[in-house]
Amino acid sequence: MGVIPGVPSTILVAPDSFKGTLTAVEVAAAIGHGLERGGCPIDLCPVADGGEGTLAALQAALGGETLDASVSDPLGRAARAQFALADRVAVAEMAAASGLGLVAPRERDPVGASTTGTGELILEAVRAGAKTVLLGVGGSATTDGGKGAVEAIERGGGLGGARLLVLCDVRTPFEDAARVFAPQKGAGPSEVRRLTARLHSIAHSLPRDPRGVPMTGAAGGLAGGLWAALDAELVPGSSYVLDAVGFDARLHAARAVVTGEGKLDQQSLAGKVVSEVATRARQLGVPCHAIVGTRELDGFGARVLDLQAVLEASTPDELERAGERLAQWANALRFSGT
C-alpha cells in the first residue's frame, strides 16, 4: 500500500467477543490477519462491554497477575474462578462465578440460581489487597437481585472500605430484569412473573430503592443490589473499557476502525461495544466498519450507527476473509483519492 505523508494508514481493530464461540482476542486476530493480507497495517484492540472478555481486555491494559478463588457456582456447587490484580485494582467477571455458561441447559434453574459466588469472588479480591474492584456483570444465570452476592459479602465482613465499580452492559432498570432477560436463562412466563414479584420484594428490603435507576437490572438485578446495599458505582461497561485501553488516542492515529460482535441487532444501539465504537468514530470523523456473526439490524439501524460496511462472518477463516475484503475496499478508496 502506498503511504501518503501525514495521513494515517493503520486500521484499528476493536471487536467484542462473539459470545459462546470466539473471544475478542481471537476475533481481532482473525480480522487482523485478513487486513494484513490485504496490505493494511493494523492495531489490534480487543474490547468488551462488561460481559464476556472484560477481564482479558482490562488485564491487557492494566497488567497485573491472575489469581484463583474458591467460589460457589449458580447452583451452589464448588467452583474455581479467576480475577486479576494490579496496583490494588482487581478485575473480575461475575460470569466466572454466576454465569449461564457454568450451568448445562438441562440444569438451568432461573428461580434458584444465586449470585452467592460473585459475592465470594469480590471478597477474595478484597482479601488479596484490592482497594478497587471492577466487576463486569454480563452473562449471568441469575435473577436474584444480587441478594446472594450481598449476603455473601456481608457474611464475609464487608468490603473493608474497598470501592466497587460495576461495569454494566445494559441500561435496563431493576424491575424489568426478569421480563427482559430471564427467558434467556430458561424462565417461562409463570417464572418471569414470580421473579418480577421477587425483585419488587427485594427492592423494598434494600437500603435504597434501585427501581427506575438505569443499569440496575444488569445481571438479573445484581447491579442494583450492589448499588443499593453496598454503594457500588454503576458505569457503562463499553465506555469504561474503551477509555481503559486508550481507544480514543488509538482512533486518532487510525485511518479506519473495524468493530464487531456476535449479533448485530436492536440491542447493539443501546450501549454495546459496536454502538460506542461507532459513536466515537463518528465524532472524530473516522470511518467505521463492522464484522458480525449475524446481522439482524436493518439498514436504518446501520445508518444510525453510521457504519460504512457491515459484513457477516462466524468462523476464524470467515473473519480473515472479511478482513481481507475490507482491506481491498479501503485500498480502492485510498488509491481513488476518496
C-alpha positions in Angstrom: 0.0 0.0 0.0 1.3 3.5 -0.8 1.7 5.8 2.1 0.6 9.4 1.9 2.7 11.6 4.3 0.7 12.9 7.2 -2.3 10.6 6.6 -2.8 7.6 8.9 -2.7 4.2 7.3 -3.4 2.0 10.3 -6.7 0.1 10.7 -7.8 -0.1 14.3 -9.4 -3.5 15.0 -11.7 -3.2 18.1 -14.3 -6.0 18.3 -16.2 -7.5 21.2 -16.3 -11.3 21.7 -18.6 -13.4 19.6 -20.3 -14.8 22.8 -20.1 -18.5 23.2 -17.8 -19.0 20.2 -14.8 -16.7 20.0 -13.1 -14.3 22.4 -12.5 -10.7 21.4 -8.8 -11.5 21.2 -9.5 -14.3 18.7 -11.9 -12.2 16.7 -9.4 -9.3 16.5 -6.6 -11.6 15.5 -8.5 -13.2 12.7 -9.7 -9.9 11.3 -6.2 -8.5 11.6 -4.7 -11.4 9.6 -7.1 -10.6 6.8 -6.4 -6.9 6.8 -2.6 -7.6 6.8 -3.0 -10.0 3.9 -4.8 -7.2 2.1 -1.8 -4.8 2.8 -3.2 -2.8 5.7 -1.1 -2.1 8.8 -3.2 -2.9 12.0 -3.6 -2.0 15.6 -5.4 -4.8 17.5 -7.6 -3.5 20.3 -10.0 -6.3 21.6 -12.6 -4.7 23.8 -15.7 -5.6 25.9 -18.8 -4.1 27.4 -18.8 -5.5 30.9 -19.7 -9.0 29.7 -17.5 -11.9 28.5 -13.9 -10.7 27.7 -13.9 -7.8 30.2 -11.2 -9.4 32.3 -9.0 -10.1 29.4 -9.4 -6.6 27.9 -8.7 -4.8 31.1 -5.9 -7.0 32.2 -4.2 -6.3 28.9 -4.5 -2.6 29.7 -3.7 -2.7 33.4 -1.3 -5.7 33.6 -1.1 -7.5 36.9 -1.3 -11.1 38.0 -4.1 -13.6 37.6 -5.3 -15.2 40.9 -7.7 -18.1 41.6 -10.6 -18.0 44.0 -12.9 -20.7 45.5 -16.5 -19.8 44.9 -20.0 -21.3 44.6 -21.4 -21.7 41.1 -25.0 -20.5 40.4 -26.4 -23.8 41.8 -24.2 -23.7 44.9 -21.6 -26.2 43.8 -17.9 -25.7 44.5 -16.1 -24.0 41.6 -13.0 -22.0 40.8 -12.9 -18.5 39.3 -10.1 -16.2 38.3 -9.6 -12.4 38.8 -6.8 -10.1 38.0 -5.0 -7.8 40.5 -2.7 -4.9 39.6 -1.7 -2.0 41.9 -4.6 -2.7 44.3 -7.1 -2.8 41.4 -8.9 -6.1 40.9 -10.8 -7.0 37.7 -13.4 -9.8 37.8 -16.3 -11.1 35.8 -19.5 -12.2 37.6 -19.9 -14.8 34.8 -16.9 -16.6 36.2 -18.8 -17.4 39.3 -22.5 -16.9 38.5 -22.6 -17.2 34.7 -25.0 -19.1 32.5 -22.1 -20.9 30.9 -21.5 -22.7 34.2 -24.9 -24.4 34.0 -25.8 -27.1 31.5 -29.1 -26.3 29.6 -30.9 -29.2 31.4 -29.7 -27.9 34.8 -30.9 -24.3 34.4 -32.8 -23.0 37.4 -33.8 -19.4 36.8 -35.5 -19.1 40.2 -33.0 -21.0 42.3 -29.8 -19.7 40.7 -27.8 -17.4 43.0 -25.1 -14.8 42.8 -23.5 -16.0 46.1 -20.4 -17.0 44.2 -20.0 -13.5 42.8 -20.0 -12.1 46.3 -17.4 -14.7 47.3 -15.3 -13.6 44.3 -15.5 -10.0 45.3 -14.4 -10.9 48.8 -11.4 -12.8 47.6 -10.3 -9.8 45.6 -10.6 -7.6 48.6 -8.7 -10.1 50.8 -5.9 -10.2 48.2 -5.4 -6.4 48.7 -7.8 -4.7 46.2 -8.9 -1.2 47.1 -11.0 -1.0 43.9 -12.9 -3.9 42.4 -14.0 -3.6 38.8 -16.8 -6.2 38.2 -18.1 -7.0 34.8 -21.7 -8.2 35.0 -22.7 -9.7 31.7 -23.7 -13.3 31.0 -25.5 -14.2 34.3 -27.5 -17.3 35.0 -29.3 -15.4 37.8 -32.2 -13.1 38.6 -31.9 -12.8 42.4 -31.5 -9.0 42.5 -27.9 -9.5 43.9 -29.3 -11.0 47.1 -26.9 -13.9 47.1 -23.9 -11.7 46.5 -24.8 -9.1 49.0 -25.4 -11.7 51.7 -22.1 -13.4 51.0 -20.2 -10.1 51.2 -21.9 -9.2 54.5 -21.2 -12.6 56.0 -17.6 -12.2 55.0 -17.2 -8.9 56.8 -18.0 -6.5 54.0 -15.8 -4.6 51.6 -13.4 -3.2 54.1 -13.6 0.3 52.5 -12.9 -1.0 49.0 -14.6 0.7 46.1 -16.8 -1.4 43.9 -17.4 -0.4 40.3 -19.9 -2.4 38.3 -19.4 -2.4 34.6 -22.8 -2.8 33.0 -23.7 -4.0 29.5 -27.3 -2.8 29.6 -29.3 0.1 30.8 -32.4 -1.9 31.9 -33.8 -0.9 35.4 -34.0 -3.3 38.3 -37.8 -4.1 38.0 -37.5 -5.1 34.3 -34.6 -7.5 34.7 -36.8 -10.7 34.8 -39.1 -9.6 31.9 -36.2 -8.7 29.6 -33.6 -11.3 30.5 -35.0 -14.2 32.4 -36.4 -16.0 29.4 -32.8 -16.3 28.1 -31.9 -18.1 31.3 -34.7 -20.7 31.0 -37.6 -18.9 32.6 -41.1 -19.5 31.3 -44.0 -16.9 31.6 -45.0 -18.0 35.1 -41.4 -17.9 36.3 -40.9 -14.5 34.9 -43.9 -13.3 36.9 -42.6 -14.9 40.0 -39.1 -13.5 39.5 -40.5 -10.0 38.9 -42.5 -10.2 42.1 -39.4 -11.3 43.9 -37.4 -8.4 42.6 -40.0 -5.9 43.8 -39.9 -7.6 47.2 -36.1 -7.4 47.3 -36.2 -3.7 46.3 -38.4 -3.0 49.3 -35.9 -4.6 51.6 -32.8 -2.8 50.4 -31.4 0.4 52.0 -32.3 2.4 48.9 -34.7 1.5 46.0 -33.0 0.5 42.8 -36.2 0.5 40.7 -36.2 3.1 37.9 -32.5 3.6 38.0 -30.7 2.9 34.7 -28.4 -0.1 34.7 -29.6 -1.6 38.0 -31.2 -4.5 36.1 -27.9 -5.8 34.7 -27.1 -9.4 35.6 -30.6 -10.1 36.8 -30.6 -7.2 39.2 -27.1 -7.9 40.6 -26.0 -4.4 39.7 -29.0 -2.9 41.5 -28.5 -5.0 44.6 -24.8 -4.0 44.9 -25.7 -0.3 44.2 -28.4 -0.3 46.8 -26.8 -2.3 49.6 -23.0 -1.6 49.1 -23.0 1.8 47.4 -21.4 0.3 44.3 -21.0 2.7 41.3 -22.6 1.6 38.1 -20.9 2.6 34.9 -21.4 1.7 31.2 -19.0 -1.1 30.5 -18.2 -0.3 26.9 -17.2 3.3 27.7 -15.1 2.3 30.7 -13.2 -0.4 28.8 -12.6 1.8 25.8 -11.2 4.5 28.0 -9.0 2.0 29.9 -7.4 0.6 26.7 -6.7 4.1 25.3 -9.1 3.8 22.5 -9.5 7.5 21.6 -5.8 8.1 21.2 -5.5 4.9 19.0 -8.5 6.0 17.0 -6.9 9.4 16.3 -3.9 7.5 14.8 -6.1 5.3 12.6 -7.4 5.6 9.0 -10.5 3.5 9.9 -11.8 1.3 12.6 -13.3 -2.2 12.4 -15.5 -3.4 15.2 -17.8 -6.4 15.7 -19.9 -8.6 17.8 -21.7 -12.0 17.6 -25.1 -10.5 16.8 -25.9 -7.0 15.4 -29.4 -6.2 16.5 -31.5 -3.5 18.2 -29.7 -4.1 21.5 -26.5 -3.0 19.7 -27.9 0.5 19.6 -28.0 0.7 23.4 -24.5 1.0 24.8 -23.0 -2.2 23.3 -19.4 -2.1 22.0 -20.4 -1.6 18.4 -22.5 1.4 19.3 -19.8 3.0 21.5 -17.1 2.4 18.9 -19.2 3.8 16.1 -20.2 6.9 18.1 -16.6 7.8 18.9 -15.5 7.1 15.3 -18.3 9.4 14.0 -17.3 12.2 16.4 -13.7 12.0 15.2 -14.6 11.6 11.5 -13.1 8.1 11.3 -14.8 5.6 9.0 -16.3 2.7 11.0 -16.9 -0.8 9.7 -18.4 -3.9 11.4 -17.9 -7.6 11.0 -20.6 -9.6 12.9 -21.6 -13.2 13.4 -25.2 -12.4 12.3 -26.9 -9.2 11.3 -30.5 -8.6 12.5 -30.3 -4.8 12.3 -31.9 -3.2 9.3 -30.4 -0.6 7.1 -31.9 2.3 9.1 -30.2 0.9 12.3 -26.9 0.6 10.5 -27.3 4.3 9.3 -28.0 5.3 12.9 -24.7 3.8 13.9 -23.1 5.3 10.7 -21.5 2.0 9.7 -19.8 2.2 6.3 -19.9 -1.5 5.8 -21.4 -4.5 7.6 -20.1 -8.0 6.8 -21.2 -11.3 8.3 -18.6 -13.9 9.4 -18.7 -16.5 12.1 -15.5 -18.6 12.0 -11.9 -17.5 12.1 -11.5 -18.3 8.4 -14.6 -16.3 7.5 -13.4 -13.4 9.7 -10.0 -13.4 7.9 -11.7 -13.3 4.5 -13.9 -10.5 5.7 -10.9 -8.6 6.9 -9.2 -9.1 3.5 -12.4 -7.8 1.7 -12.4 -4.7 3.9 -8.7 -4.1 3.1 -9.3 -4.4 -0.7 -12.3 -2.0 -0.4 -10.2 0.5 1.7 -7.3 0.4 -0.7 -9.5 1.0 -3.7 -10.9 4.1 -2.0 -7.4 5.2 -1.0 -6.0 5.0 -4.4 -9.0 6.6 -6.0 -8.5 9.6 -3.7 -11.9 9.2 -2.0 
